Amino acid sequence: LKSVLLNSPLDQNLTIHIVADDPAYEASRILLLDELHLNEWTTRNQIQLKVYNTKTNENIIHQQLNNFTSMNFGYGIRRHTLGVYFRLFSHLFITDDDVESILYIDTDVGILNSLGGLEKHKNHSSIFQWGDSQCAGFLYLNLKLFPMFWNLAHEIDKNDSVVNPHRNVMNDQRLLRMIAKYYPHVVSTLPPEWDIHATHVVKNMDQNPGFVHLNGGARGENQTAFHDHAFMTNQNNENSWWAVKYYVRLSWQWAKFHLECEITSH
């Protein structure tokens, strides 16, 4: 979150939406709103934080996932909890009429450059956008078009020949990839600067990073906490753009001061 705040667009307001289950909802509100008073910070442009409790829509999400006949979404729930699907139901939580699209960011993503640079890559006719690696940890989601996503998912669900090769096992990322495969006209790609993940960090060390995703990789790979991740501990990365660690160590008070220093007098 600190990396998002300190790399907020310089010429636009920013609204941050946090979708969390009951315990995380309370913890987020207490820390960010009651203790840090983040919505009262003085910043160059308006920064607003909104926190949503998933409890209000969890039954609807379960019902919608259970409506599929060929796809088994229980795998994703058992491995990651229901939270893995919250991104695909963002339109149920964020219902503001003036919000067309949102940028979904996993909590293990560190933003390293201004999010304002992404605006020129937004495709208003796409249901979602992501990088060539097709990782669900960083997505542009068009909330106005997203109900169409689930209509297309049901069309795939009717085709056993498509679903069966996956042994009916489904999760959020696999569903996104299936939509991209069978309906490529509703998906577009973000540039490589906005598609950098720790599981293929070696290939991207020479690129200009918009972010780095400290994901643990697929099953069978070494999945460790960020502070033990090879990306963080390998001394060969010491002088590289792994500076996401800077935001982890930065105090909230310093983050607040940094944003205050961006204000220009008129």
C-alpha positions as CSV (number, residue, x, y, z in Angstrom):
1,L,0.0,0.0,0.0
2,K,2.8,2.4,0.8
3,S,4.3,1.8,-2.7
4,V,0.9,2.6,-4.3
5,L,0.6,5.8,-2.3
6,L,4.1,7.0,-3.1
7,N,3.7,6.2,-6.8
8,S,0.2,7.7,-7.1
9,P,-0.5,9.7,-10.3
10,L,0.8,13.2,-10.2
11,D,-2.0,14.7,-12.2
12,Q,-5.0,12.6,-11.1
13,N,-6.9,11.8,-7.9
14,L,-6.6,8.3,-6.6
15,T,-9.1,6.0,-4.9
16,I,-7.9,2.8,-3.3
17,H,-10.4,0.0,-2.8
18,I,-9.6,-2.7,-0.3
19,V,-11.8,-5.8,-0.5
20,A,-11.3,-8.0,2.6
21,D,-13.0,-10.7,4.7
22,D,-14.4,-9.9,8.1
23,P,-11.1,-10.0,10.3
24,A,-9.0,-8.2,7.6
25,Y,-11.8,-5.6,7.1
26,E,-11.7,-4.7,10.7
27,A,-7.9,-4.7,10.9
28,S,-7.6,-2.5,7.8
29,R,-10.2,0.0,9.0
30,I,-8.5,0.3,12.5
31,L,-5.0,0.7,11.1
32,L,-5.6,2.8,8.0
33,L,-8.6,4.9,8.9
34,D,-8.8,5.1,12.7
35,E,-5.1,5.1,13.6
36,L,-3.3,6.6,10.5
37,H,-6.3,8.7,9.4
38,L,-5.2,8.1,5.8
39,N,-8.2,9.8,4.3
40,E,-7.2,13.0,6.1
41,W,-3.7,13.2,4.8
42,T,-2.7,16.3,2.8
43,T,-1.6,15.3,-0.6
44,R,-0.9,16.8,-4.1
45,N,-4.1,15.2,-5.4
46,Q,-6.9,13.7,-3.5
47,I,-6.2,10.2,-2.2
48,Q,-9.2,8.3,-0.8
49,L,-9.3,4.9,0.8
50,K,-12.4,2.7,0.8
51,V,-12.7,-0.7,2.6
52,Y,-15.3,-3.3,1.7
53,N,-16.4,-6.3,3.8
54,T,-16.8,-9.3,1.6
55,K,-19.4,-10.7,4.0
56,T,-22.1,-8.7,2.2
57,N,-21.6,-10.6,-1.1
58,E,-20.0,-14.0,-0.1
59,N,-23.3,-15.9,-0.5
60,I,-23.8,-14.4,-4.0
61,I,-20.2,-15.4,-4.9
62,H,-20.7,-19.0,-3.7
63,Q,-24.0,-19.2,-5.5
64,Q,-22.6,-18.0,-8.8
65,L,-19.6,-20.3,-8.6
66,N,-21.9,-23.3,-7.8
67,N,-24.0,-22.6,-10.9
68,F,-21.3,-24.0,-13.1
69,T,-21.7,-27.7,-14.1
70,S,-18.3,-28.6,-15.7
71,M,-16.0,-26.2,-13.8
72,N,-15.0,-27.0,-10.3
73,F,-14.1,-23.8,-8.4
74,G,-13.7,-25.6,-5.1
75,Y,-10.0,-26.2,-5.9
76,G,-9.2,-22.5,-5.8
77,I,-11.2,-22.1,-2.6
78,R,-9.5,-25.0,-0.8
79,R,-6.0,-23.8,-1.8
80,H,-6.4,-20.1,-1.4
81,T,-9.8,-19.5,0.3
82,L,-12.7,-17.7,-1.4
83,G,-10.6,-14.6,-1.5
84,V,-8.9,-15.7,-4.6
85,Y,-12.1,-14.9,-6.5
86,F,-12.8,-11.5,-5.1
87,R,-11.0,-9.8,-8.0
88,L,-13.5,-11.4,-10.4
89,F,-16.4,-10.0,-8.4
90,S,-15.1,-6.5,-7.9
91,H,-18.2,-5.1,-9.7
92,L,-20.3,-6.4,-6.8
93,F,-18.4,-4.3,-4.3
94,I,-17.4,-1.2,-6.2
95,T,-20.7,0.1,-7.5
96,D,-19.9,3.8,-8.0
97,D,-21.5,5.0,-11.3
98,D,-18.4,7.0,-12.2
99,V,-16.0,4.1,-11.9
100,E,-15.5,2.5,-15.3
101,S,-12.4,0.4,-14.6
102,I,-10.0,-0.4,-11.7
103,L,-6.5,-1.6,-11.4
104,Y,-6.4,-4.9,-9.4
105,I,-3.1,-5.4,-7.5
106,D,-2.2,-8.4,-5.4
107,T,-1.0,-7.7,-1.9
108,D,2.4,-9.1,-2.7
109,V,3.0,-6.5,-5.5
110,G,5.3,-3.6,-5.0
111,I,4.7,-0.6,-7.3
112,L,8.1,1.0,-8.4
113,N,7.0,3.7,-10.8
114,S,4.1,6.2,-11.2
115,L,0.8,4.6,-11.8
116,G,0.0,7.6,-14.0
117,G,2.1,5.9,-16.7
118,L,-0.5,3.2,-17.0
119,E,-3.3,5.4,-18.1
120,K,-2.2,5.6,-21.7
121,H,-2.3,1.8,-22.0
122,K,-6.0,1.5,-20.9
123,N,-8.2,-0.1,-23.4
124,H,-11.8,0.9,-22.8
125,S,-13.2,-1.9,-25.0
126,S,-11.5,-4.8,-23.2
127,I,-13.0,-6.7,-20.3
128,F,-9.6,-7.0,-18.7
129,Q,-5.9,-6.4,-19.4
130,W,-2.8,-8.1,-18.2
131,G,0.8,-8.9,-19.2
132,D,2.0,-11.6,-21.6
133,S,2.8,-13.8,-18.6
134,Q,-1.0,-14.0,-18.0
135,C,-0.6,-13.6,-14.2
136,A,-3.7,-12.6,-12.3
137,G,-1.8,-10.6,-9.7
138,F,-1.9,-7.3,-11.8
139,L,-5.0,-6.6,-13.9
140,Y,-7.0,-3.8,-15.4
141,L,-10.7,-4.7,-14.9
142,N,-13.4,-3.0,-16.8
143,L,-16.2,-3.1,-14.2
144,K,-18.9,-1.9,-16.7
145,L,-18.1,-4.8,-19.0
146,F,-17.3,-7.4,-16.4
147,P,-20.8,-9.0,-16.2
148,M,-20.0,-10.1,-19.8
149,F,-17.0,-12.0,-18.4
150,W,-19.3,-14.4,-16.5
151,N,-21.5,-14.8,-19.5
152,L,-18.5,-16.0,-21.5
153,A,-17.4,-18.2,-18.7
154,H,-20.8,-20.0,-18.8
155,E,-20.4,-20.5,-22.5
156,I,-17.1,-22.2,-21.9
157,D,-18.7,-24.3,-19.1
158,K,-21.2,-25.7,-21.6
159,N,-18.4,-27.1,-23.7
160,D,-17.1,-30.3,-22.0
161,S,-14.4,-30.8,-24.6
162,V,-12.9,-27.5,-23.5
163,V,-13.2,-27.9,-19.8
164,N,-12.4,-31.6,-19.4
165,P,-8.7,-31.4,-20.4
166,H,-8.3,-29.4,-17.2
167,R,-10.0,-32.2,-15.2
168,N,-12.7,-29.7,-14.2
169,V,-10.3,-28.0,-11.8
170,M,-10.6,-24.3,-11.9
171,N,-9.2,-21.2,-10.2
172,D,-9.3,-17.5,-11.0
173,Q,-6.1,-17.4,-13.1
174,R,-7.1,-20.5,-15.1
175,L,-10.5,-19.0,-15.9
176,L,-8.9,-15.7,-17.0
177,R,-6.6,-17.6,-19.3
178,M,-9.5,-19.6,-20.8
179,I,-11.4,-16.4,-21.5
180,A,-8.2,-15.0,-23.1
181,K,-7.8,-18.1,-25.2
182,Y,-11.3,-18.5,-26.5
183,Y,-12.4,-14.9,-26.6
184,P,-9.2,-13.0,-27.3
185,H,-11.1,-10.0,-28.7
186,V,-12.2,-9.0,-25.1
187,V,-8.7,-9.1,-23.7
188,S,-5.7,-6.8,-24.3
189,T,-2.1,-6.8,-23.2
190,L,-0.1,-4.4,-21.0
191,P,3.5,-3.5,-21.9
192,P,6.4,-5.6,-20.4
193,E,7.2,-2.9,-17.8
194,W,3.9,-3.8,-16.2
195,D,4.4,-7.5,-16.2
196,I,7.4,-8.3,-13.9
197,H,7.1,-11.2,-11.5
198,A,9.7,-12.7,-9.2
199,T,9.2,-16.2,-10.7
200,H,10.8,-15.0,-13.9
201,V,12.8,-12.1,-12.5
202,V,16.1,-13.3,-14.2
203,K,14.6,-12.7,-17.6
204,N,13.5,-9.2,-16.7
205,M,16.4,-7.8,-14.8
206,D,17.3,-5.4,-17.6
207,Q,13.8,-4.0,-18.1
208,N,12.3,-0.8,-16.6
209,P,9.9,-2.1,-13.9
210,G,6.6,-0.6,-13.2
211,F,6.2,-3.1,-10.4
212,V,7.5,-6.3,-9.1
213,H,5.3,-9.2,-8.0
214,L,6.8,-11.3,-5.2
215,N,4.7,-14.3,-6.1
216,G,5.8,-17.7,-5.0
217,G,5.3,-19.4,-8.3
218,A,3.4,-22.5,-9.3
219,R,2.9,-25.7,-7.1
220,G,6.2,-27.5,-6.7
221,E,8.3,-24.3,-6.7
222,N,9.8,-22.8,-3.6
223,Q,7.0,-20.7,-2.1
224,T,8.4,-18.5,0.7
225,A,7.5,-15.4,2.5
226,F,8.8,-12.2,0.9
227,H,11.6,-11.6,3.4
228,D,13.0,-15.1,2.6
229,H,12.4,-14.9,-1.1
230,A,15.5,-15.4,-3.3
231,F,14.6,-12.2,-5.0
232,M,15.1,-10.4,-1.7
233,T,18.0,-12.3,-0.3
234,N,20.2,-12.9,-3.4
235,Q,23.1,-10.4,-3.1
236,N,23.3,-10.2,-6.9
237,N,20.1,-8.2,-6.7
238,E,21.4,-5.9,-4.1
239,N,22.0,-2.9,-6.5
240,S,19.1,-3.6,-8.8
241,W,15.5,-2.4,-8.9
242,W,14.5,-4.8,-6.1
243,A,13.9,-1.6,-4.1
244,V,10.4,-2.8,-3.3
245,K,12.0,-3.6,0.1
246,Y,12.4,0.1,0.6
247,Y,8.6,0.4,0.9
248,V,8.4,-2.5,3.3
249,R,10.8,-0.8,5.7
250,L,9.5,2.7,5.2
251,S,7.6,4.0,8.2
252,W,4.1,5.4,7.7
253,Q,5.2,8.7,9.1
254,W,7.8,9.0,6.4
255,A,5.4,8.0,3.7
256,K,3.0,10.7,4.9
257,F,5.8,13.3,4.9
258,H,6.9,12.2,1.3
259,L,3.4,12.9,0.0
260,E,3.3,16.3,1.7
261,C,6.5,17.2,0.1
262,E,5.0,16.7,-3.4
263,I,2.6,19.5,-2.9
264,T,3.4,22.6,-5.0
265,S,2.5,26.1,-4.1
266,H,0.4,28.2,-6.5
